[in-house]
Amino acid sequence: MKFLHTADWHIGKKLHNFDLNYEEDDAFKQIERIAEEEKVDAIIIAGDLYDRSLPSEEAVKSVNEKLKRLNLVDKYPLLVISGNHDSATRLNTGSEWFKDTNLFLNTKISGAFEPVFWTTRGKKLFWQTKFEKCSRSDATYCRKNKRKV
């Protein structure tokens, strides 16, 4: 099984009020090219698809277009977890087509312990996790379970 592991897309980031749309699109095209050349079985996106938890409408549209392209057009199974910069609500905007098309997006801790199966060349398994930063109200639990506070 061959994965292309990506992370920290940070779509919507601006540097000194300068949009990075061109650079984001260029990086995305490189991801597509590498996935095709390497004949990967799935693409992992390990958090921080957005640059902030309240991304602009343009950033949400851009992420949705990129996920749809990889998943619906290029036909790659996507294994996606939210990061500390992501909004679970915004990441779930395309949820009506996710599992039916092998897009496995995990934004809640409750789903982090369920194995994910899909078929490419037989049945395959991927154990998916989620970024979870414990809140201060859970500090004792977090320390006990060795999680970041």
C-alpha positions, -999 to +999 in steps of 0.1 A: +000+000+000+014+034-010+004+067+006+011+103-002+013+121+031+006+158+031-002+182+059-004+219+068-019+232+036-029+264+054-053+275+026-062+311+030-029+323+045-018+358+038+017+372+043+017+410+049-017+412+032-004+393+002-026+364-010-009+331-015-035+317-039-011+311-067+014+293-044-014+272-029-026+262-064+009+254-075+015+232-044-018+215-051-008+207-087+025+192-074+005+170-050-016+158-079+014+152-101+033+132-074+002+111-066-001+102-103+036+096-109+039+075-077+006+056-083-004+061-047-033+041-032-045+070-010-037+106+000-034+116+037-040+151+047-029+154+083-045+186+095-044+223+090-061+224+057-071+260+066-048+287+080-073+297+107-104+283+124-127+309+108-115+308+072-127+332+045-155+321+021-128+320-006-106+296+015-135+273+021-143+272-016-107+265-024-104+236+000-137+221-012-126+224-048-092+207-041-108+179-021-134+173-048-107+173-075-085+147-057-115+126-046-141+128-073-121+136-104-087+119-097-105+091-077-080+090-048-092+078-014-086+107+010-077+102+047-081+136+063-079+147+099-086+182+112-058+202+128-057+230+154-062+256+127-093+239+112-130+243+119-149+210+121-180+228+108-163+242+077-145+209+070-178+191+070-194+212+043-191+184+017-201+156+040-229+144+018-204+128-005-176+119+018-178+082+027-195+072-005-165+083-025-137+072-001-131+106+016-127+098+052-127+131+072-123+129+109-132+161+129-144+145+162-126+125+188-154+099+188-145+089+152-107+087+159-108+051+171-129+036+144-109+018+117-114+030+081-119+004+053-120+010+016-115-010-015-088-003-041-071-036-046-088-057-020-098-045+015-074-022+033-073-007+067-062+027+080-064+037+116-073+074+117-066+099+145-075+135+151-057+164+165-070+171+200-058+198+223-072+194+257-090+224+272-080+238+306-111+224+322-098+189+313-062+196+325-061+168+350-074+143+324-050+156+298-019+153+321-030+118+332-034+107+296-003+126+284-021+150+261-011+186+253-029+213+274 
